[in-house]
Amino acid sequence: MKKPSLIKVFIWTVTIAAYIYLVHRLIQFDYWNQFSFFDKPNSWWTYLLLFHLLLWGCNIGLETLKWQALLRPVVKVNFTHAFKMVLAGMTTGVITPARLGEPGGKLLLLKKEFRLAAGVATYLGGMLQTGVTTILGGISFLYVLGKPDLSIFKVGQLNDAITLLVILASTVVLIYFARKHVKRFAGSIRTAFSQVVSNGFPFEALIYTILRFIVFNIQLYFWLIFFNVNLTGALYFIISPIYFLLITVIPGFFLADLGIRGSVAIFVFSQLTNNITAIIAATFALWLFNVAIPVLLGSSIVLSHKEK
């Protein structure tokens, strides 16, 4: 009897772990009653749901275009193949801290000679996303600090201030260790990195990253609307980048718990609404569309992979 290869064992292990993760998160969600209005269909939420599907397509489409742009100096892939790679990467990344396993799924769908450079491209794409989120979220945070009537420190005061200090301290520690990690492995990845940026700074990928960040903010806005939260659009878009900044700088293994994402959302958005359950439901719906659905789609791609 032929023994299964290590790649097959890896594929099945990752896929099963991803399914367990998704089921666990769905069971843990305590606010399913927020979706009770689905029992009474009406036109407004039908159109809004269709709009969310469109935004989801834009989100994944922009990530696919960014991945194509990052790969172009290494190897040219068509949109469909890049799309499959993105979904496969989300499947292998969802069960690992800070999505460190994302390159695994993507690289499965590439020839071996391109994998090292493509792995570097994956992390470069992550750095672009983190950089855009940090800069735009930081600008929003500084603006809010200068507006006492908008200050998020009004919410929870001492507890929230402590939370923020922990977040900032975690960020400093992560940056410090990331710097040492990069230095340690700089020699082995220098050639691959040079290949990825052989055409200069990836401005095209940066543009797609910024557009995707905008889509993230729009998605969450309309999910809050979907759950009957009355919002002032301008105020929301001033504050929302802070939410995405915080869930970016908090270590990824903490965010594996949806409750932490919900707590961060409450921390940021509770000054906009007293409907706490709607805030939690909106962040859950955002996770469902942007994480759970792509992981389910990506798992079928990973399982159907044939070794070459």
C-alpha positions as CSV (number, residue, x, y, z in Angstrom):
1,M,0.0,0.0,0.0
2,K,1.4,3.4,-1.1
3,K,2.1,5.7,1.8
4,P,0.6,9.2,1.6
5,S,3.1,11.9,0.8
6,L,4.0,14.6,3.3
7,I,2.3,17.2,1.1
8,K,-1.0,15.2,1.2
9,V,-0.7,14.8,5.0
10,F,-0.1,18.6,5.2
11,I,-3.1,19.3,3.0
12,W,-5.5,17.2,4.9
13,T,-4.2,18.3,8.3
14,V,-4.6,22.0,7.4
15,T,-8.0,21.5,5.8
16,I,-9.4,19.6,8.8
17,A,-7.9,22.2,11.2
18,A,-9.5,25.0,9.2
19,Y,-12.9,23.3,9.4
20,I,-12.6,22.7,13.1
21,Y,-11.6,26.4,13.5
22,L,-14.6,27.6,11.6
23,V,-17.1,25.3,13.3
24,H,-15.7,26.3,16.7
25,R,-16.1,30.0,15.9
26,L,-19.6,29.6,14.6
27,I,-20.6,27.6,17.8
28,Q,-19.0,30.3,20.0
29,F,-21.0,33.1,18.4
30,D,-23.8,34.0,20.9
31,Y,-25.8,36.6,18.9
32,W,-27.5,34.5,16.2
33,N,-30.8,36.2,17.2
34,Q,-29.5,39.3,15.5
35,F,-30.1,37.5,12.2
36,S,-33.8,36.7,13.1
37,F,-35.1,39.2,10.5
38,F,-34.1,36.8,7.8
39,D,-37.3,34.9,8.7
40,K,-39.2,37.9,7.3
41,P,-37.6,38.7,4.0
42,N,-38.0,42.2,2.6
43,S,-36.5,44.2,-0.2
44,W,-34.1,46.4,1.7
45,W,-32.0,43.7,3.3
46,T,-32.1,41.6,0.1
47,Y,-30.6,44.5,-1.9
48,L,-28.1,45.2,1.0
49,L,-27.1,41.6,1.1
50,L,-26.5,41.6,-2.7
51,F,-24.4,44.8,-2.2
52,H,-22.4,43.0,0.4
53,L,-21.7,40.2,-2.0
54,L,-20.5,42.8,-4.5
55,L,-18.2,44.3,-1.9
56,W,-16.9,40.8,-1.0
57,G,-16.1,40.3,-4.7
58,C,-14.3,43.6,-4.8
59,N,-12.3,42.7,-1.7
60,I,-11.1,39.3,-3.0
61,G,-10.7,40.7,-6.5
62,L,-8.4,43.5,-5.3
63,E,-6.3,41.0,-3.2
64,T,-6.0,38.9,-6.4
65,L,-4.8,41.8,-8.5
66,K,-2.3,42.7,-5.7
67,W,-1.0,39.2,-5.7
68,Q,-0.7,39.2,-9.5
69,A,1.3,42.5,-9.3
70,L,3.6,41.1,-6.6
71,L,4.2,37.9,-8.6
72,R,4.7,39.5,-11.9
73,P,8.6,40.0,-11.6
74,V,8.8,36.3,-10.6
75,V,6.2,34.6,-12.8
76,K,3.1,35.7,-14.7
77,V,-0.2,34.0,-13.6
78,N,-3.6,34.7,-14.9
79,F,-6.4,36.1,-12.7
80,T,-8.2,32.8,-12.2
81,H,-5.0,31.0,-11.0
82,A,-4.1,34.0,-8.8
83,F,-7.6,34.0,-7.4
84,K,-7.3,30.3,-6.5
85,M,-3.9,30.9,-4.8
86,V,-5.3,33.7,-2.7
87,L,-8.2,31.5,-1.5
88,A,-5.8,28.6,-0.8
89,G,-3.5,30.9,1.1
90,M,-6.4,32.1,3.3
91,T,-7.2,28.5,4.1
92,T,-3.7,27.6,5.3
93,G,-3.3,31.0,7.0
94,V,-6.4,31.0,9.1
95,I,-5.2,28.5,11.7
96,T,-1.8,30.1,12.3
97,P,-0.8,33.1,14.4
98,A,-0.6,36.3,12.4
99,R,-1.5,34.3,9.3
100,L,2.1,33.0,9.0
101,G,0.8,29.9,7.2
102,E,-0.7,31.9,4.3
103,P,2.3,31.3,1.9
104,G,1.8,27.5,2.3
105,G,-1.5,27.5,0.4
106,K,-0.3,29.9,-2.3
107,L,3.0,28.1,-2.9
108,L,1.2,24.7,-3.3
109,L,-0.1,26.0,-6.6
110,L,3.3,27.2,-7.9
111,K,6.2,25.3,-9.4
112,K,9.0,24.6,-7.0
113,E,11.5,27.0,-8.7
114,F,9.2,30.0,-8.0
115,R,8.2,29.2,-4.4
116,L,11.0,31.0,-2.5
117,A,10.4,34.3,-4.3
118,A,6.7,33.9,-4.1
119,G,6.9,33.4,-0.3
120,V,8.9,36.6,-0.1
121,A,6.2,38.3,-2.2
122,T,3.5,37.1,0.2
123,Y,5.2,38.7,3.2
124,L,5.8,41.8,1.2
125,G,2.1,42.0,0.5
126,G,1.4,41.6,4.2
127,M,3.8,44.4,5.0
128,L,2.1,46.7,2.5
129,Q,-1.3,45.9,4.1
130,T,0.1,46.5,7.6
131,G,1.8,49.7,6.5
132,V,-1.3,51.2,4.9
133,T,-3.5,50.2,7.9
134,T,-1.0,51.6,10.4
135,I,-0.6,54.9,8.6
136,L,-4.2,55.6,7.8
137,G,-5.3,54.2,11.2
138,G,-2.7,56.3,12.9
139,I,-3.8,59.5,11.2
140,S,-7.4,58.8,12.3
141,F,-6.2,58.1,15.9
142,L,-4.2,61.3,16.0
143,Y,-7.2,63.3,14.7
144,V,-9.5,61.7,17.3
145,L,-7.1,62.5,20.1
146,G,-7.3,66.2,19.0
147,K,-11.1,66.2,19.2
148,P,-12.2,65.8,22.8
149,D,-15.8,65.2,21.7
150,L,-14.7,62.2,19.6
151,S,-12.1,60.8,22.0
152,I,-12.4,57.0,22.4
153,F,-11.0,57.4,25.9
154,K,-14.5,58.5,27.0
155,V,-15.5,54.8,26.6
156,G,-14.5,52.8,29.6
157,Q,-11.8,55.3,30.5
158,L,-9.3,53.4,32.7
159,N,-10.0,49.9,31.4
160,D,-9.8,51.2,27.8
161,A,-6.6,53.2,28.5
162,I,-5.0,50.0,29.9
163,T,-6.1,48.0,26.9
164,L,-4.6,50.6,24.6
165,L,-1.3,50.6,26.5
166,V,-1.2,46.8,26.2
167,I,-1.8,47.0,22.5
168,L,0.9,49.6,22.0
169,A,3.4,47.6,24.2
170,S,2.6,44.5,22.1
171,T,3.3,46.4,18.9
172,V,6.7,47.6,20.2
173,V,7.7,44.0,21.2
174,L,6.5,42.6,17.8
175,I,8.5,45.2,15.9
176,Y,11.6,44.5,17.9
177,F,11.5,40.8,17.4
178,A,10.5,41.2,13.7
179,R,13.6,43.3,13.2
180,K,15.9,40.7,14.7
181,H,14.1,37.9,12.7
182,V,14.6,39.8,9.4
183,K,18.3,40.4,10.2
184,R,18.8,36.7,11.0
185,F,17.4,35.5,7.7
186,A,18.3,38.4,5.5
187,G,21.1,36.6,3.8
188,S,19.0,33.6,2.7
189,I,16.1,35.7,1.3
190,R,18.1,38.6,-0.3
191,T,18.2,37.1,-3.7
192,A,14.5,36.3,-3.7
193,F,13.6,39.7,-2.4
194,S,15.7,41.3,-5.2
195,Q,13.8,39.3,-7.7
196,V,10.4,40.4,-6.3
197,V,11.4,44.1,-6.4
198,S,13.4,43.9,-9.6
199,N,11.0,46.3,-11.3
200,G,11.3,48.8,-8.4
201,F,8.9,49.6,-5.6
202,P,5.5,47.7,-6.1
203,F,3.4,50.8,-6.5
204,E,0.7,48.9,-8.3
205,A,0.3,46.5,-5.4
206,L,0.3,49.5,-3.0
207,I,-2.6,51.1,-4.9
208,Y,-4.6,47.8,-4.7
209,T,-3.8,47.6,-1.0
210,I,-5.1,51.1,-0.3
211,L,-8.3,50.4,-2.3
212,R,-8.8,47.1,-0.4
213,F,-8.5,49.0,2.9
214,I,-11.2,51.4,1.7
215,V,-13.4,48.4,0.8
216,F,-12.9,46.9,4.3
217,N,-14.1,50.1,5.9
218,I,-17.1,50.3,3.5
219,Q,-18.0,46.7,4.3
220,L,-18.1,47.2,8.0
221,Y,-20.1,50.4,7.6
222,F,-22.8,48.6,5.6
223,W,-22.8,45.7,8.0
224,L,-23.6,48.1,10.8
225,I,-26.4,49.6,8.7
226,F,-27.6,46.0,7.9
227,F,-28.1,45.5,11.7
228,N,-30.1,48.7,12.0
229,V,-27.4,50.9,13.5
230,N,-28.0,54.6,12.7
231,L,-24.6,56.1,11.7
232,T,-23.3,59.4,10.6
233,G,-21.2,58.4,7.6
234,A,-18.5,61.1,8.1
235,L,-18.0,60.2,11.8
236,Y,-17.8,56.5,11.1
237,F,-15.1,56.9,8.4
238,I,-13.1,59.0,10.8
239,I,-13.2,56.4,13.5
240,S,-13.3,53.1,11.6
241,P,-9.6,53.1,10.5
242,I,-8.8,53.0,14.3
243,Y,-10.6,49.6,14.5
244,F,-8.6,48.1,11.7
245,L,-5.4,49.6,13.2
246,L,-6.1,47.9,16.5
247,I,-6.9,44.5,15.1
248,T,-3.7,44.8,13.0
249,V,-1.4,45.6,15.9
250,I,-2.8,43.2,18.4
251,P,-0.9,39.9,18.1
252,G,-2.7,37.6,15.7
253,F,-3.2,34.7,18.1
254,F,-5.3,36.9,20.3
255,L,-7.5,37.8,17.4
256,A,-8.2,34.1,16.8
257,D,-10.9,34.6,19.4
258,L,-13.9,36.4,17.8
259,G,-14.7,37.8,21.2
260,I,-11.5,39.9,21.1
261,R,-12.5,41.4,17.7
262,G,-15.9,42.2,19.2
263,S,-14.3,43.8,22.2
264,V,-12.1,46.0,20.0
265,A,-15.2,47.0,17.9
266,I,-17.1,47.9,21.0
267,F,-14.1,49.9,22.3
268,V,-14.1,51.9,19.1
269,F,-17.7,52.1,17.9
270,S,-19.7,52.3,21.2
271,Q,-19.7,56.1,21.0
272,L,-21.6,55.8,17.7
273,T,-24.3,53.5,19.0
274,N,-25.5,51.9,22.2
275,N,-26.5,48.7,20.3
276,I,-23.6,46.6,21.4
277,T,-25.1,43.3,20.0
278,A,-25.4,45.0,16.6
279,I,-21.7,45.9,16.7
280,I,-20.7,42.3,17.6
281,A,-23.0,41.0,14.9
282,A,-21.5,43.3,12.3
283,T,-18.0,42.3,13.1
284,F,-19.0,38.7,13.0
285,A,-20.7,39.1,9.6
286,L,-17.5,40.8,8.3
287,W,-15.5,37.8,9.5
288,L,-18.0,35.4,8.0
289,F,-17.7,37.0,4.5
290,N,-14.0,37.9,4.5
291,V,-12.6,34.8,6.4
292,A,-15.1,31.9,6.7
293,I,-16.4,31.9,3.1
294,P,-13.0,32.3,1.5
295,V,-11.6,29.5,3.7
296,L,-14.4,27.1,2.7
297,L,-13.8,27.9,-1.0
298,G,-10.0,27.7,-0.5
299,S,-10.3,24.3,1.2
300,S,-11.8,22.7,-1.9
301,I,-8.9,24.1,-3.9
302,V,-6.3,22.8,-1.5
303,L,-7.9,19.4,-1.4
304,S,-8.1,19.1,-5.1
305,H,-4.4,19.9,-5.5
306,K,-2.5,17.3,-7.4
307,E,1.3,16.8,-6.9
308,K,3.3,17.4,-9.9
